[in-house]
Amino acid sequence: MPRPKESRAETETGDGKFDAQREIAVAQDALLDGKMGACSAHLNKVMQATMVK
């Protein structure tokens, strides 16, 4: 079943926040594994997602 269309505000505070938290967790795992490039890439995704307003 397709998801109903959400307003931009709902997306930013709902799913967007969850996605950012997940990306931060993945970045932290990469950092702990010594994979600085992967860590940087995931943090960059978070920054780009939070700057879009």
GUNUTOR-654999 format. One record per residue: residue number from 1; residue in one letter; x, y, z of N, C-alpha, C, CB in turn. Coordinates in nm, 4 decimals, m for minus. Glycine has a CB too. Example, Ala and Ser with C-alpha at 12.3 -4.5 7.8 and 13.67 -1.06 7.14 Angstrom:
@i 1	aa a	n.px 1.3190	n.py m0.5690	n.pz 0.7800	ca.px 1.2300	ca.py m0.4500	ca.pz 0.7800	c.px 1.3200	c.py m0.3300	c.pz 0.7800	cb.px 1.1308	cb.py m0.4473	cb.pz 0.9046 .
@i 2	aa s	n.px 1.2850	n.py m0.2250	n.pz 0.7080	ca.px 1.3670	ca.py m0.1060	ca.pz 0.7140	c.px 1.2900	c.py 0.0030	c.pz 0.7870	cb.px 1.4084	cb.py m0.0598	cb.pz 0.5725 .
//
This chain:
@i 1	aa m	n.px 0.0846	n.py m0.1177	n.pz 0.0000	ca.px 0.0000	ca.py 0.0000	ca.pz 0.0000	c.px 0.0891	c.py 0.1240	c.pz 0.0000	cb.px m0.0962	cb.py m0.0002	cb.pz 0.1223 .
@i 2	aa p	n.px 0.0692	n.py 0.2153	n.pz m0.0931	ca.px 0.1541	ca.py 0.3343	ca.pz m0.0986	c.px 0.1298	c.py 0.4263	c.pz 0.0200	cb.px 0.1304	cb.py 0.4100	cb.pz m0.2282 .
@i 3	aa r	n.px 0.2374	n.py 0.4940	n.pz 0.0606	ca.px 0.2263	ca.py 0.5889	ca.pz 0.1713	c.px 0.1543	c.py 0.7139	c.pz 0.1244	cb.px 0.3655	cb.py 0.6246	cb.pz 0.2277 .
@i 4	aa p	n.px 0.0730	n.py 0.7726	n.pz 0.2111	ca.px 0.0080	ca.py 0.8977	ca.pz 0.1735	c.px 0.1114	c.py 1.0087	c.pz 0.1630	cb.px m0.1015	cb.py 0.9354	cb.pz 0.2754 .
@i 5	aa k	n.px 0.0828	n.py 1.1066	n.pz 0.0771	ca.px 0.1750	ca.py 1.2183	ca.pz 0.0624	c.px 0.1734	c.py 1.3008	c.pz 0.1907	cb.px 0.1377	cb.py 1.3058	cb.pz m0.0607 .
@i 6	aa e	n.px 0.2945	n.py 1.3382	n.pz 0.2333	ca.px 0.3072	ca.py 1.4163	ca.pz 0.3553	c.px 0.3517	c.py 1.5573	c.pz 0.3210	cb.px 0.4063	cb.py 1.3502	cb.pz 0.4528 .
@i 7	aa s	n.px 0.3209	n.py 1.6465	n.pz 0.4098	ca.px 0.3706	ca.py 1.7821	ca.pz 0.3897	c.px 0.5203	c.py 1.7848	c.pz 0.4161	cb.px 0.2967	cb.py 1.8828	cb.pz 0.4816 .
@i 8	aa r	n.px 0.5858	n.py 1.8873	n.pz 0.3692	ca.px 0.7305	ca.py 1.8985	ca.pz 0.3879	c.px 0.7658	c.py 1.9024	c.pz 0.5365	cb.px 0.7843	cb.py 2.0241	cb.pz 0.3171 .
@i 9	aa a	n.px 0.6869	n.py 1.9718	n.pz 0.6174	ca.px 0.7143	ca.py 1.9812	ca.pz 0.7606	c.px 0.7072	c.py 1.8438	c.pz 0.8269	cb.px 0.6154	cb.py 2.0773	cb.pz 0.8276 .
@i 10	aa e	n.px 0.6103	n.py 1.7637	n.pz 0.7880	ca.px 0.5981	ca.py 1.6291	ca.pz 0.8458	c.px 0.7186	c.py 1.5440	c.pz 0.8082	cb.px 0.4679	cb.py 1.5609	cb.pz 0.7984 .
@i 11	aa t	n.px 0.7635	n.py 1.5553	n.pz 0.6856	ca.px 0.8768	ca.py 1.4769	ca.pz 0.6401	c.px 1.0024	c.py 1.5163	c.pz 0.7158	cb.px 0.8974	cb.py 1.4944	cb.pz 0.4899 .
@i 12	aa e	n.px 1.0248	n.py 1.6450	n.pz 0.7357	ca.px 1.1457	ca.py 1.6914	ca.pz 0.8034	c.px 1.1477	c.py 1.6495	c.pz 0.9493	cb.px 1.1572	cb.py 1.8424	cb.pz 0.7930 .
@i 13	aa t	n.px 1.0348	n.py 1.6520	n.pz 1.0164	ca.px 1.0343	ca.py 1.6191	ca.pz 1.1584	c.px 1.0096	c.py 1.4709	c.pz 1.1826	cb.px 0.9295	cb.py 1.7010	cb.pz 1.2303 .
@i 14	aa g	n.px 0.9510	n.py 1.4036	n.pz 1.0866	ca.px 0.9197	ca.py 1.2623	ca.pz 1.1049	c.px 1.0271	c.py 1.1727	c.pz 1.0481	cb.px 0.7875	cb.py 1.2294	cb.pz 1.0412 .
@i 15	aa d	n.px 1.0095	n.py 1.1296	n.pz 0.9253	ca.px 1.1015	ca.py 1.0356	ca.pz 0.8625	c.px 1.2410	c.py 1.0936	c.pz 0.8447	cb.px 1.0474	cb.py 0.9924	cb.pz 0.7289 .
@i 16	aa g	n.px 1.2509	n.py 1.2218	n.pz 0.8166	ca.px 1.3804	ca.py 1.2849	ca.pz 0.7980	c.px 1.4658	c.py 1.2767	c.pz 0.9227	cb.px 1.3628	cb.py 1.4286	cb.pz 0.7574 .
@i 17	aa k	n.px 1.4031	n.py 1.2958	n.pz 1.0358	ca.px 1.4768	ca.py 1.2887	ca.pz 1.1627	c.px 1.5258	c.py 1.1463	c.pz 1.1860	cb.px 1.3879	cb.py 1.3354	cb.pz 1.2814 .
@i 18	aa f	n.px 1.4421	n.py 1.0496	n.pz 1.1585	ca.px 1.4820	ca.py 0.9097	ca.pz 1.1747	c.px 1.5964	c.py 0.8751	c.pz 1.0808	cb.px 1.3631	cb.py 0.8164	cb.pz 1.1495 .
@i 19	aa d	n.px 1.5880	n.py 0.9210	n.pz 0.9563	ca.px 1.6943	ca.py 0.8948	ca.pz 0.8588	c.px 1.8256	c.py 0.9567	c.pz 0.9036	cb.px 1.6553	cb.py 0.9489	cb.pz 0.7208 .
@i 20	aa a	n.px 1.8193	n.py 1.0785	n.pz 0.9566	ca.px 1.9410	ca.py 1.1449	ca.pz 1.0033	c.px 2.0020	c.py 1.0686	c.pz 1.1204	cb.px 1.9111	cb.py 1.2903	cb.pz 1.0443 .
@i 21	aa q	n.px 1.9206	n.py 1.0228	n.pz 1.2124	ca.px 1.9716	ca.py 0.9464	ca.pz 1.3264	c.px 2.0358	c.py 0.8161	c.pz 1.2800	cb.px 1.8587	cb.py 0.9171	cb.pz 1.4264 .
@i 22	aa r	n.px 1.9766	n.py 0.7539	n.pz 1.1819	ca.px 2.0323	ca.py 0.6288	ca.pz 1.1293	c.px 2.1664	c.py 0.6541	c.pz 1.0605	cb.px 1.9335	cb.py 0.5628	cb.pz 1.0306 .
@i 23	aa e	n.px 2.1742	n.py 0.7624	n.pz 0.9822	ca.px 2.2996	ca.py 0.7964	ca.pz 0.9145	c.px 2.4098	c.py 0.8274	c.pz 1.0159	cb.px 2.2790	cb.py 0.9164	cb.pz 0.8203 .
@i 24	aa i	n.px 2.3749	n.py 0.8941	n.pz 1.1250	ca.px 2.4732	ca.py 0.9240	ca.pz 1.2287	c.px 2.5230	c.py 0.7949	c.pz 1.2920	cb.px 2.4130	cb.py 1.0169	cb.pz 1.3361 .
@i 25	aa a	n.px 2.4337	n.py 0.7004	n.pz 1.3161	ca.px 2.4744	ca.py 0.5715	ca.pz 1.3736	c.px 2.5679	c.py 0.4965	c.pz 1.2786	cb.px 2.3504	cb.py 0.4850	cb.pz 1.4052 .
@i 26	aa v	n.px 2.5373	n.py 0.4993	n.pz 1.1500	ca.px 2.6231	ca.py 0.4324	ca.pz 1.0509	c.px 2.7589	c.py 0.5024	c.pz 1.0447	cb.px 2.5555	cb.py 0.4319	cb.pz 0.9101 .
@i 27	aa a	n.px 2.7579	n.py 0.6354	n.pz 1.0522	ca.px 2.8836	ca.py 0.7111	ca.pz 1.0522	c.px 2.9675	c.py 0.6757	c.pz 1.1738	cb.px 2.8560	cb.py 0.8623	cb.pz 1.0495 .
@i 28	aa q	n.px 2.9036	n.py 0.6610	n.pz 1.2876	ca.px 2.9761	ca.py 0.6250	ca.pz 1.4094	c.px 3.0376	c.py 0.4854	c.pz 1.3969	cb.px 2.8823	cb.py 0.6310	cb.pz 1.5315 .
@i 29	aa d	n.px 2.9629	n.py 0.3919	n.pz 1.3413	ca.px 3.0172	ca.py 0.2572	ca.pz 1.3195	c.px 3.1382	c.py 0.2622	c.pz 1.2272	cb.px 2.9096	cb.py 0.1643	cb.pz 1.2604 .
@i 30	aa a	n.px 3.1292	n.py 0.3424	n.pz 1.1208	ca.px 3.2406	ca.py 0.3552	ca.pz 1.0274	c.px 3.3618	c.py 0.4172	c.pz 1.0976	cb.px 3.1995	cb.py 0.4405	cb.pz 0.9053 .
@i 31	aa l	n.px 3.3377	n.py 0.5168	n.pz 1.1815	ca.px 3.4464	ca.py 0.5806	ca.pz 1.2557	c.px 3.5161	c.py 0.4798	c.pz 1.3460	cb.px 3.3934	cb.py 0.6983	cb.pz 1.3388 .
@i 32	aa l	n.px 3.4384	n.py 0.3999	n.pz 1.4164	ca.px 3.4962	ca.py 0.3006	ca.pz 1.5071	c.px 3.5708	c.py 0.1906	c.pz 1.4325	cb.px 3.3873	cb.py 0.2390	cb.pz 1.5927 .
@i 33	aa d	n.px 3.5314	n.py 0.1658	n.pz 1.3076	ca.px 3.6007	ca.py 0.0665	ca.pz 1.2246	c.px 3.7225	c.py 0.1258	c.pz 1.1538	cb.px 3.5046	cb.py 0.0082	cb.pz 1.1212 .
@i 34	aa g	n.px 3.7468	n.py 0.2569	n.pz 1.1719	ca.px 3.8606	ca.py 0.3221	ca.pz 1.1090	c.px 3.8390	c.py 0.3582	c.pz 0.9634	cb.px 3.9789	cb.py 0.2351	cb.pz 1.1198 .
@i 35	aa k	n.px 3.7141	n.py 0.3622	n.pz 0.9187	ca.px 3.6814	ca.py 0.3947	ca.pz 0.7795	c.px 3.6389	c.py 0.5415	c.pz 0.7717	cb.px 3.5680	cb.py 0.3008	cb.pz 0.7246 .
@i 36	aa m	n.px 3.7399	n.py 0.6282	n.pz 0.7675	ca.px 3.7130	ca.py 0.7717	ca.pz 0.7730	c.px 3.6358	c.py 0.8225	c.pz 0.6515	cb.px 3.8427	cb.py 0.8472	cb.pz 0.7851 .
@i 37	aa g	n.px 3.6629	n.py 0.7661	n.pz 0.5351	ca.px 3.5921	ca.py 0.8090	ca.pz 0.4148	c.px 3.4434	c.py 0.7792	c.pz 0.4232	cb.px 3.6511	cb.py 0.7417	cb.pz 0.2925 .
@i 38	aa a	n.px 3.4099	n.py 0.6610	n.pz 0.4709	ca.px 3.2690	ca.py 0.6233	ca.pz 0.4852	c.px 3.2016	c.py 0.7090	c.pz 0.5923	cb.px 3.2559	cb.py 0.4733	cb.pz 0.5205 .
@i 39	aa c	n.px 3.2737	n.py 0.7333	n.pz 0.7017	ca.px 3.2199	ca.py 0.8177	ca.pz 0.8090	c.px 3.1888	c.py 0.9563	c.pz 0.7548	cb.px 3.3197	cb.py 0.8271	cb.pz 0.9275 .
@i 40	aa s	n.px 3.2816	n.py 1.0116	n.pz 0.6809	ca.px 3.2637	ca.py 1.1447	ca.pz 0.6228	c.px 3.1443	c.py 1.1481	c.pz 0.5278	cb.px 3.3905	cb.py 1.1879	cb.pz 0.5490 .
@i 41	aa a	n.px 3.1298	n.py 1.0449	n.pz 0.4476	ca.px 3.0187	ca.py 1.0400	ca.pz 0.3518	c.px 2.8840	c.py 1.0391	c.pz 0.4233	cb.px 3.0310	cb.py 0.9163	cb.pz 0.2619 .
@i 42	aa h	n.px 2.8731	n.py 0.9635	n.pz 0.5299	ca.px 2.7462	ca.py 0.9561	ca.pz 0.6030	c.px 2.7163	c.py 1.0868	c.pz 0.6761	cb.px 2.7490	cb.py 0.8398	cb.pz 0.7029 .
@i 43	aa l	n.px 2.8187	n.py 1.1484	n.pz 0.7337	ca.px 2.7966	ca.py 1.2767	ca.pz 0.7999	c.px 2.7590	c.py 1.3844	c.pz 0.6983	cb.px 2.9218	cb.py 1.3190	cb.pz 0.8781 .
@i 44	aa n	n.px 2.8146	n.py 1.3757	n.pz 0.5794	ca.px 2.7803	ca.py 1.4703	ca.pz 0.4734	c.px 2.6323	c.py 1.4567	c.pz 0.4364	cb.px 2.8697	cb.py 1.4474	cb.pz 0.3490 .
@i 45	aa k	n.px 2.5817	n.py 1.3344	n.pz 0.4311	ca.px 2.4392	ca.py 1.3116	ca.pz 0.4010	c.px 2.3512	c.py 1.3778	c.pz 0.5062	cb.px 2.4081	cb.py 1.1601	cb.pz 0.3936 .
@i 46	aa v	n.px 2.3916	n.py 1.3650	n.pz 0.6336	ca.px 2.3145	ca.py 1.4240	ca.pz 0.7424	c.px 2.3142	c.py 1.5763	c.pz 0.7296	cb.px 2.3718	cb.py 1.3810	cb.pz 0.8794 .
@i 47	aa m	n.px 2.4308	n.py 1.6329	n.pz 0.7045	ca.px 2.4407	ca.py 1.7781	ca.pz 0.6915	c.px 2.3557	c.py 1.8291	c.pz 0.5766	cb.px 2.5857	cb.py 1.8200	cb.pz 0.6715 .
@i 48	aa q	n.px 2.3595	n.py 1.7622	n.pz 0.4641	ca.px 2.2801	ca.py 1.8055	ca.pz 0.3492	c.px 2.1318	c.py 1.7941	c.pz 0.3776	cb.px 2.3156	cb.py 1.7239	cb.pz 0.2259 .
@i 49	aa a	n.px 2.0913	n.py 1.6891	n.pz 0.4455	ca.px 1.9503	ca.py 1.6681	ca.pz 0.4749	c.px 1.8984	c.py 1.7733	c.pz 0.5744	cb.px 1.9285	cb.py 1.5264	cb.pz 0.5307 .
@i 50	aa t	n.px 1.9812	n.py 1.8119	n.pz 0.6703	ca.px 1.9351	ca.py 1.9073	ca.pz 0.7710	c.px 1.9408	c.py 2.0502	c.pz 0.7206	cb.px 2.0177	cb.py 1.8945	cb.pz 0.8971 .
@i 51	aa m	n.px 2.0199	n.py 2.0786	n.pz 0.6176	ca.px 2.0312	ca.py 2.2139	ca.pz 0.5666	c.px 1.9207	c.py 2.2479	c.pz 0.4664	cb.px 2.1662	cb.py 2.2331	cb.pz 0.5025 .
@i 52	aa v	n.px 1.8477	n.py 2.1504	n.pz 0.4173	ca.px 1.7402	ca.py 2.1727	ca.pz 0.3211	c.px 1.6161	c.py 2.2160	c.pz 0.3983	cb.px 1.7118	cb.py 2.0439	cb.pz 0.2358 .
@i 53	aa k	n.px 1.5839	n.py 2.3435	n.pz 0.3893	ca.px 1.4651	ca.py 2.3927	ca.pz 0.4592	c.px 1.3954	c.py 2.4974	c.pz 0.3787	cb.px 1.5009	cb.py 2.4481	cb.pz 0.5949 .
//
